[in-house]
Amino acid sequence: MSTTIAPHRGTPSRVRRALRAGADFRRWQARTGDLLETLAIASLLAVVAQFLLGGGSHDLVAGTGSTMLVAVGRLTGLVAMDLLLIQLLLAARVPWVDRVYGMDRALKAHRILGRVTVPLVLVHVGAIILGYAVRDALHGPFGPVVETFRLLTGGSDLLFAFGATALLVVVAVTSVSIARRKASYEWWHVVHLTSYAAVVLAVPHELSMGSDFTASAWARTYWWTLFVLVAASVVWWRLLVPVARSLRHGLRVSDVVEESPGVWSVRMTGRDLDRLPVRAGQYLNWRFLSPRLFASAHPWSLSSAPDGRHLRITVRDLGDHSSRLAGLRPGTRVLFEGPYGAFTSRNRVRRRVLLLAAGIGVTPVRSILEELVRHGHAGPGDVTVVYRANTEAELALRHELEHLAEVGGHRLLLLVGPPVQGSWLPAGSTRRKGEQPSDARRLAGLVPDLARHEAYVCGPGTWMDLVHHSLREGGIPKTHIHDERFSW
């Protein structure tokens, strides 16, 4: 065990208090989420309204061919920039935004907006070029080429704008699933940092004289406010706060332990860790100041519940960076960003809890189990842990889970066996008419009263998709199934 567990008795009063707190938190999440989405929609409507009321409606409907093309380019440019700033705000890791959406929902929103933003930028550029080419009577296939050359040599702000477009296209290409699978996390992260550079490069063009961004006092106020808000959020939450917290808490590696073949735990100590606002199940971006690790930070979940004295992560060898953690020396300084994520028991509203993990996804599940046991937020028998692995050797932290389950009076189910196509469970021995029972039926047989549980799921993405399907089929509503996906 990483720490000595001194559990509180899971009395009905303790459990009720935990569930009431979860219900209050969910109500806050719903209200805040609705407010954020309303503000995002309102910002888009405000941008479109400003354009239309400023003469854009006439250009779109009653203008000449060139005027209409340019108007389309102007409008798509305004909407694209508004969406891009919303994406950067999601990426700024503002704590109350992170608590509402968590990493998974924020990434989904970021990707969806990205799939809309980059095409809008390309339409913006293409419509402007074609419109100016028509206006200047540059006909034929080379007309747009000539107009592009004129624009590029017509001023530095347009040259910067073309550079911003190129960077956004690179980010979009590297976000395609195939590209993401082939790229390392370090490379992907570096490429996506260029989205900040793209916004900076675009600002001179957007705020130039005669631009729709500066067409009126209202427009100037709106865009300057939005630029400052996003820039301040990024600088404050992604730079200043992480640096201040790292300096304040002074984290250092205390020891590194091999838990199983290819799996290591890194334990860290520091100052005033009881004041770090972190919960079991959350993750932080860790940067170890050793010669081969300091260049990049990686997101890893806590594998033990925070106790105010130590923090611990457990990492499987999935690449060069993770394997190098085995060579960390005690005393190595650690910088960190976070904590991040909404994969915590804070949003629990049901007495019974089902924790499902596969592979190294056991780390946040193990920390949540420890928190429930340590603070008495679950009565004996209220928690069932399902741990899936292909072989016994892959059951990292097994003995810790067994100890926690025994101390809290909970159930631990170890499901070991090779993967089965289309199933998240190992092959079962129970058959009916020669057919394997569905995963939902098998899970219901393993977990009595399945539909009355609050479920937490962590593991490989495809595995979690199958688990979600089984849980829904087994009667657990979507609102009571929680996960955090660490894909990029």
C-alpha positions as CSV (number, residue, x, y, z in Angstrom):
1,M,0.0,0.0,0.0
2,S,1.1,3.5,-0.7
3,T,-0.4,4.8,2.6
4,T,-1.8,3.3,5.7
5,I,-5.6,3.3,5.5
6,A,-7.5,4.4,8.6
7,P,-11.1,4.1,7.5
8,H,-14.1,5.8,9.0
9,R,-17.1,3.5,9.5
10,G,-19.5,3.9,6.6
11,T,-22.5,4.9,8.7
12,P,-25.8,5.8,7.2
13,S,-25.4,9.4,8.2
14,R,-22.0,9.7,6.5
15,V,-23.3,8.1,3.4
16,R,-26.4,10.4,3.4
17,R,-24.2,13.5,3.7
18,A,-22.0,12.3,0.8
19,L,-25.1,11.7,-1.4
20,R,-26.6,15.1,-0.5
21,A,-23.3,16.8,-1.4
22,G,-23.3,14.9,-4.7
23,A,-26.9,16.0,-5.5
24,D,-25.9,19.7,-4.7
25,F,-22.9,19.4,-7.0
26,R,-24.9,17.9,-9.8
27,R,-27.4,20.8,-9.6
28,W,-24.5,23.3,-9.7
29,Q,-23.0,21.4,-12.7
30,A,-26.3,21.5,-14.6
31,R,-26.9,25.3,-13.9
32,T,-23.3,26.2,-14.8
33,G,-23.3,24.0,-17.9
34,D,-26.5,25.6,-19.2
35,L,-25.1,29.1,-18.5
36,L,-21.8,28.4,-20.4
37,E,-23.6,26.9,-23.4
38,T,-26.1,29.9,-23.4
39,L,-23.1,32.3,-23.4
40,A,-21.4,30.5,-26.2
41,I,-24.6,30.6,-28.4
42,A,-25.2,34.2,-27.4
43,S,-21.7,35.1,-28.6
44,L,-22.3,33.6,-32.0
45,L,-25.6,35.4,-32.3
46,A,-24.0,38.7,-31.3
47,V,-21.3,38.3,-34.0
48,V,-23.9,37.5,-36.7
49,A,-26.2,40.3,-35.6
50,Q,-23.4,42.9,-35.6
51,F,-22.4,41.9,-39.1
52,L,-26.0,42.0,-40.5
53,L,-26.9,45.3,-38.8
54,G,-23.7,46.9,-40.0
55,G,-24.6,46.5,-43.6
56,G,-23.8,42.9,-44.2
57,S,-27.4,41.9,-44.8
58,H,-27.5,44.2,-47.8
59,D,-24.2,42.9,-49.2
60,L,-25.4,39.3,-48.9
61,V,-28.8,39.8,-50.5
62,A,-28.6,42.8,-52.8
63,G,-24.9,43.2,-53.6
64,T,-23.1,42.4,-56.8
65,G,-21.4,39.0,-57.3
66,S,-18.1,40.2,-55.9
67,T,-19.8,42.0,-53.0
68,M,-21.8,38.9,-52.1
69,L,-18.7,36.7,-52.2
70,V,-16.7,39.1,-50.0
71,A,-19.7,39.3,-47.6
72,V,-19.7,35.5,-47.2
73,G,-16.0,35.7,-46.5
74,R,-16.4,38.4,-43.9
75,L,-19.2,36.6,-42.1
76,T,-17.5,33.2,-42.0
77,G,-14.3,34.9,-40.8
78,L,-16.1,36.5,-37.8
79,V,-17.9,33.3,-36.9
80,A,-14.7,31.2,-37.2
81,M,-12.7,33.5,-34.9
82,D,-15.5,33.5,-32.3
83,L,-15.5,29.6,-32.4
84,L,-11.7,29.5,-32.2
85,L,-11.7,31.7,-29.1
86,I,-14.3,29.5,-27.5
87,Q,-12.0,26.5,-28.2
88,L,-9.0,28.3,-26.6
89,L,-11.2,29.1,-23.6
90,L,-12.0,25.4,-23.3
91,A,-8.3,24.6,-23.5
92,A,-7.4,27.2,-20.8
93,R,-8.4,24.7,-18.1
94,V,-10.5,27.2,-16.1
95,P,-11.3,25.2,-13.0
96,W,-15.1,25.7,-12.9
97,V,-15.3,24.9,-16.6
98,D,-13.3,21.7,-16.0
99,R,-15.5,20.7,-13.1
100,V,-18.6,21.1,-15.3
101,Y,-17.4,19.2,-18.3
102,G,-14.3,17.2,-17.4
103,M,-11.6,16.3,-19.8
104,D,-13.8,14.0,-22.0
105,R,-16.7,16.5,-22.7
106,A,-14.3,19.4,-23.1
107,L,-12.2,17.4,-25.7
108,K,-15.4,16.4,-27.6
109,A,-16.6,20.0,-27.7
110,H,-13.1,21.1,-28.7
111,R,-12.9,18.6,-31.6
112,I,-16.5,19.4,-32.8
113,L,-15.7,23.1,-32.8
114,G,-12.4,22.4,-34.6
115,R,-14.2,20.5,-37.4
116,V,-16.4,23.5,-38.0
117,T,-13.8,26.3,-37.4
118,V,-11.1,25.2,-39.9
119,P,-13.6,24.8,-42.8
120,L,-15.1,28.2,-42.0
121,V,-11.6,29.7,-42.1
122,L,-11.0,28.1,-45.5
123,V,-14.3,29.4,-46.8
124,H,-13.4,32.8,-45.5
125,V,-10.1,32.9,-47.3
126,G,-11.5,31.4,-50.5
127,A,-14.6,33.6,-50.7
128,I,-12.5,36.8,-50.1
129,I,-10.0,35.8,-52.8
130,L,-12.7,34.9,-55.3
131,G,-14.7,38.1,-54.5
132,Y,-11.6,40.3,-55.0
133,A,-10.7,38.5,-58.2
134,V,-14.2,39.1,-59.6
135,R,-14.0,42.7,-58.5
136,D,-10.7,43.2,-60.2
137,A,-11.8,41.4,-63.4
138,L,-9.2,38.7,-62.9
139,H,-11.0,35.9,-64.9
140,G,-9.9,32.4,-65.7
141,P,-8.2,29.7,-63.6
142,F,-5.2,31.9,-62.7
143,G,-7.3,34.8,-61.5
144,P,-7.5,33.6,-57.8
145,V,-3.7,32.9,-58.0
146,V,-2.9,36.4,-59.1
147,E,-5.3,37.9,-56.5
148,T,-3.7,35.8,-53.7
149,F,-0.3,37.1,-54.7
150,R,-1.6,40.7,-54.6
151,L,-3.1,40.1,-51.1
152,L,0.1,38.6,-49.8
153,T,2.2,41.5,-51.0
154,G,-0.3,44.1,-50.0
155,G,0.4,44.3,-46.3
156,S,2.0,42.4,-43.4
157,D,-1.3,41.8,-41.7
158,L,-2.6,39.8,-44.6
159,L,0.7,37.8,-44.7
160,F,0.3,37.0,-41.0
161,A,-3.4,36.0,-41.6
162,F,-2.3,33.5,-44.3
163,G,0.3,32.2,-41.9
164,A,-2.4,31.7,-39.2
165,T,-4.6,29.8,-41.7
166,A,-1.7,27.5,-42.6
167,L,-1.1,26.7,-38.9
168,L,-4.8,26.0,-38.3
169,V,-4.8,23.6,-41.3
170,V,-1.8,21.8,-39.8
171,V,-3.5,21.5,-36.4
172,A,-6.7,20.1,-38.2
173,V,-4.7,17.5,-40.2
174,T,-2.9,16.2,-37.1
175,S,-6.3,16.0,-35.3
176,V,-7.6,13.4,-37.7
177,S,-7.9,10.0,-36.0
178,I,-5.3,8.3,-38.2
179,A,-2.8,11.0,-37.6
180,R,-3.4,11.0,-33.9
181,R,-2.8,7.3,-33.6
182,K,0.6,7.6,-35.4
183,A,1.8,10.6,-33.6
184,S,3.3,10.6,-30.1
185,Y,1.7,12.6,-27.4
186,E,4.7,14.9,-27.2
187,W,4.6,15.7,-31.0
188,W,0.8,16.1,-30.9
189,H,1.0,18.5,-28.0
190,V,3.7,20.7,-29.6
191,V,1.7,20.9,-32.9
192,H,-1.4,22.0,-31.1
193,L,0.4,24.7,-29.2
194,T,0.6,26.4,-32.6
195,S,-3.1,27.2,-32.4
196,Y,-2.2,30.0,-29.9
197,A,0.3,31.3,-32.5
198,A,-2.4,31.2,-35.1
199,V,-4.7,33.5,-33.1
200,V,-1.8,35.9,-32.4
201,L,-0.9,36.1,-36.1
202,A,-4.5,36.7,-37.0
203,V,-5.0,39.6,-34.6
204,P,-3.3,42.4,-36.7
205,H,-5.4,41.5,-39.7
206,E,-8.6,41.4,-37.6
207,L,-8.0,44.7,-35.8
208,S,-6.8,46.6,-38.9
209,M,-8.7,49.7,-40.1
210,G,-11.8,48.9,-42.0
211,S,-12.2,45.4,-40.6
212,D,-15.5,44.1,-39.3
213,F,-13.8,43.6,-36.0
214,T,-13.4,47.4,-35.7
215,A,-16.4,48.6,-37.7
216,S,-18.1,50.2,-34.7
217,A,-17.4,51.0,-31.0
218,W,-19.6,48.1,-30.1
219,A,-17.6,45.7,-32.3
220,R,-14.3,47.0,-31.0
221,T,-15.4,46.6,-27.4
222,Y,-16.8,43.1,-27.9
223,W,-13.7,41.7,-29.7
224,W,-11.1,43.4,-27.4
225,T,-13.0,42.1,-24.4
226,L,-13.1,38.6,-25.8
227,F,-9.4,38.6,-26.8
228,V,-8.3,39.9,-23.4
229,L,-10.6,37.4,-21.5
230,V,-9.2,34.4,-23.5
231,A,-5.6,35.5,-23.3
232,A,-5.8,36.2,-19.5
233,S,-7.5,32.8,-18.9
234,V,-4.7,31.0,-20.9
235,V,-1.9,32.9,-19.2
236,W,-3.3,32.6,-15.7
237,W,-4.5,29.0,-15.6
238,R,-2.0,27.4,-18.0
239,L,1.1,29.3,-16.9
240,L,1.0,31.4,-13.8
241,V,-1.1,29.2,-11.5
242,P,0.9,26.0,-12.4
243,V,4.2,27.8,-11.8
244,A,2.9,29.2,-8.5
245,R,1.6,25.9,-7.3
246,S,4.7,24.0,-8.3
247,L,6.9,26.5,-6.4
248,R,4.6,26.5,-3.3
249,H,4.3,22.8,-2.9
250,G,7.9,21.9,-3.9
251,L,7.1,18.4,-5.1
252,R,10.0,15.9,-5.2
253,V,10.1,12.2,-6.0
254,S,10.4,10.2,-2.8
255,D,10.6,6.7,-4.3
256,V,9.8,4.6,-7.4
257,V,8.4,1.1,-7.1
258,E,7.9,-1.6,-9.7
259,E,4.3,-2.8,-9.1
260,S,4.4,-5.5,-11.9
261,P,6.3,-6.1,-15.1
262,G,6.3,-2.8,-17.0
263,V,4.3,-0.9,-14.3
264,W,5.9,1.6,-11.9
265,S,4.5,3.8,-9.1
266,V,6.1,7.2,-8.5
267,R,5.5,8.6,-5.0
268,M,6.0,12.3,-4.3
269,T,6.2,14.4,-1.2
270,G,6.0,18.2,-0.8
271,R,4.8,21.1,1.3
272,D,1.2,22.0,2.3
273,L,-0.3,19.2,0.1
274,D,-3.4,19.4,2.2
275,R,-4.1,22.8,0.6
276,L,-3.8,21.4,-3.0
277,P,-7.5,21.2,-4.3
278,V,-7.2,17.7,-5.6
279,R,-9.6,14.7,-5.3
280,A,-9.3,11.0,-5.9
281,G,-9.9,10.2,-9.6
282,Q,-8.4,13.4,-10.9
283,Y,-5.2,13.8,-13.0
284,L,-2.4,16.3,-13.3
285,N,0.1,17.1,-16.0
286,W,3.4,16.0,-14.6
287,R,6.8,17.3,-15.6
288,F,9.8,15.6,-14.0
289,L,13.0,17.7,-14.0
290,S,15.4,15.0,-15.1
291,P,17.6,15.1,-18.2
292,R,15.4,12.9,-20.4
293,L,11.9,13.9,-19.0
294,F,11.9,17.7,-18.4
295,A,11.0,18.6,-22.1
296,S,7.4,17.5,-21.9
297,A,4.5,17.0,-19.4
298,H,2.1,14.1,-19.4
299,P,-1.3,13.6,-17.9
300,W,-1.5,10.8,-15.3
301,S,-4.2,10.1,-12.7
302,L,-3.5,9.8,-9.1
303,S,-3.4,6.1,-8.1
304,S,-3.9,6.8,-4.4
305,A,-6.3,9.1,-2.7
306,P,-4.7,12.4,-1.6
307,D,-3.8,12.3,2.1
308,G,-2.2,15.8,2.5
309,R,1.3,14.3,2.7
310,H,1.9,12.3,-0.5
311,L,0.8,12.1,-4.1
312,R,1.3,9.0,-6.2
313,I,0.9,8.0,-9.8
314,T,1.2,4.6,-11.4
315,V,2.3,4.3,-15.0
316,R,2.5,1.5,-17.5
317,D,5.3,1.3,-20.1
318,L,3.5,2.6,-23.2
319,G,6.3,4.5,-24.8
320,D,9.8,6.1,-24.3
321,H,8.5,8.8,-21.9
322,S,6.6,6.5,-19.6
323,S,9.3,3.9,-19.5
324,R,11.9,6.5,-18.4
325,L,10.0,7.1,-15.1
326,A,11.5,3.8,-13.9
327,G,14.8,5.5,-13.7
328,L,13.7,8.5,-11.7
329,R,15.9,9.2,-8.6
330,P,14.6,10.3,-5.2
331,G,14.8,14.0,-4.8
332,T,14.0,14.8,-8.5
333,R,11.9,18.0,-8.6
334,V,8.4,17.8,-10.1
335,L,6.4,20.5,-11.8
336,F,2.7,20.0,-12.4
337,E,-0.4,21.5,-13.8
338,G,-3.8,20.8,-12.4
339,P,-5.6,19.1,-10.8
340,Y,-8.0,18.4,-13.7
341,G,-11.0,16.2,-14.5
342,A,-14.5,15.4,-13.3
343,F,-14.0,11.7,-12.8
344,T,-14.6,11.8,-9.0
345,S,-17.1,10.6,-6.5
346,R,-18.2,14.2,-6.0
347,N,-21.0,13.7,-8.5
348,R,-22.3,10.5,-6.9
349,V,-26.0,10.5,-5.9
350,R,-26.6,6.7,-5.5
351,R,-25.7,4.6,-2.5
352,R,-24.4,1.7,-4.5
353,V,-21.2,2.2,-6.5
354,L,-19.8,0.1,-9.4
355,L,-16.1,0.8,-10.2
356,L,-15.0,-0.8,-13.5
357,A,-11.4,-0.8,-14.7
358,A,-9.2,-2.3,-17.3
359,G,-5.4,-2.1,-17.7
360,I,-3.8,0.9,-16.3
361,G,-7.2,2.5,-16.0
362,V,-7.2,1.0,-12.6
363,T,-5.3,3.9,-11.2
364,P,-8.2,6.5,-10.8
365,V,-10.5,3.7,-9.8
366,R,-8.2,2.5,-7.1
367,S,-7.9,6.1,-5.7
368,I,-11.7,6.5,-5.7
369,L,-12.1,3.2,-3.8
370,E,-9.6,4.4,-1.2
371,E,-11.4,7.7,-0.8
372,L,-14.8,5.9,-0.2
373,V,-13.2,3.6,2.3
374,R,-11.1,6.2,4.1
375,H,-13.9,8.7,4.6
376,G,-16.7,6.2,5.2
377,H,-18.7,7.5,2.2
378,A,-20.0,4.0,1.4
379,G,-21.4,1.4,3.7
380,P,-20.1,-2.2,3.8
381,G,-21.1,-4.0,0.6
382,D,-22.1,-0.8,-1.2
383,V,-19.1,-0.9,-3.6
384,T,-18.3,-3.5,-6.2
385,V,-15.0,-3.3,-8.1
386,V,-14.7,-5.1,-11.5
387,Y,-11.1,-5.3,-12.7
388,R,-10.5,-6.7,-16.2
389,A,-7.1,-8.0,-17.4
390,N,-5.9,-10.4,-20.0
391,T,-3.5,-12.2,-17.7
392,E,-2.9,-12.4,-13.9
393,A,0.4,-10.5,-14.4
394,E,-1.5,-7.5,-15.8
395,L,-3.4,-7.0,-12.6
396,A,-1.5,-4.0,-11.4
397,L,-2.2,-2.8,-7.8
398,R,-4.2,-6.0,-7.2
399,H,-3.1,-6.5,-3.6
400,E,-4.0,-2.9,-2.8
401,L,-7.5,-3.4,-4.2
402,E,-7.9,-6.6,-2.2
403,H,-6.8,-4.8,1.0
404,L,-9.2,-1.9,0.4
405,A,-12.1,-4.1,-0.4
406,E,-11.5,-6.2,2.7
407,V,-11.1,-3.1,5.0
408,G,-14.3,-1.5,3.6
409,G,-16.3,-4.7,3.4
410,H,-16.7,-4.4,-0.4
411,R,-16.6,-6.8,-3.3
412,L,-13.7,-7.1,-5.8
413,L,-14.2,-9.1,-9.0
414,L,-11.1,-10.0,-10.9
415,L,-12.0,-10.9,-14.5
416,V,-9.0,-12.5,-16.2
417,G,-8.8,-13.9,-19.7
418,P,-7.8,-13.2,-23.3
419,P,-9.9,-10.6,-25.1
420,V,-13.1,-11.7,-26.9
421,Q,-14.2,-10.0,-30.1
422,G,-17.1,-7.7,-29.5
423,S,-17.0,-8.2,-25.7
424,W,-15.3,-6.4,-22.8
425,L,-15.6,-9.5,-20.6
426,P,-13.4,-12.7,-20.8
427,A,-15.0,-15.8,-22.3
428,G,-17.6,-17.3,-19.9
429,S,-18.5,-20.9,-19.2
430,T,-22.3,-20.4,-19.1
431,R,-23.9,-20.9,-22.5
432,R,-27.4,-21.1,-23.7
433,K,-28.2,-23.0,-26.9
434,G,-24.5,-22.8,-27.7
435,E,-24.5,-19.0,-27.6
436,Q,-22.6,-16.7,-25.2
437,P,-24.9,-14.7,-23.0
438,S,-24.7,-10.9,-23.6
439,D,-22.3,-8.8,-21.6
440,A,-25.2,-7.0,-19.9
441,R,-26.7,-10.3,-18.7
442,R,-23.4,-11.6,-17.5
443,L,-22.7,-8.3,-15.7
444,A,-26.1,-8.4,-14.1
445,G,-25.3,-11.9,-12.8
446,L,-22.1,-10.6,-11.3
447,V,-23.5,-7.4,-9.8
448,P,-26.9,-7.8,-8.0
449,D,-29.3,-4.8,-8.5
450,L,-27.0,-3.5,-11.3
451,A,-29.5,-0.8,-12.4
452,R,-29.4,0.9,-8.9
453,H,-25.6,1.6,-9.1
454,E,-23.6,4.7,-9.8
455,A,-20.9,3.5,-12.3
456,Y,-17.4,4.7,-12.9
457,V,-15.5,3.4,-15.9
458,C,-11.8,3.7,-16.8
459,G,-9.8,1.8,-19.4
460,P,-9.0,1.7,-23.2
461,G,-11.5,3.7,-25.3
462,T,-13.0,0.8,-27.2
463,W,-13.3,-1.2,-24.0
464,M,-15.2,1.6,-22.3
465,D,-17.6,1.9,-25.3
466,L,-18.5,-1.7,-24.8
467,V,-18.9,-1.3,-21.0
468,H,-21.2,1.7,-21.6
469,H,-23.4,-0.3,-23.8
470,S,-23.7,-3.1,-21.2
471,L,-24.4,-0.7,-18.4
472,R,-27.1,1.1,-20.4
473,E,-28.6,-2.2,-21.4
474,G,-28.4,-3.3,-17.8
475,G,-30.6,-0.4,-16.7
476,I,-28.2,2.3,-15.5
477,P,-29.1,5.7,-17.0
478,K,-26.4,7.6,-18.9
479,T,-26.4,10.3,-16.2
480,H,-25.2,7.7,-13.7
481,I,-22.3,6.5,-15.8
482,H,-19.0,8.4,-15.5
483,D,-15.7,8.1,-17.4
484,E,-12.6,10.1,-18.4
485,R,-10.9,9.3,-21.7
486,F,-7.2,10.1,-22.0
487,S,-7.0,10.1,-25.8
488,W,-5.7,13.1,-27.6
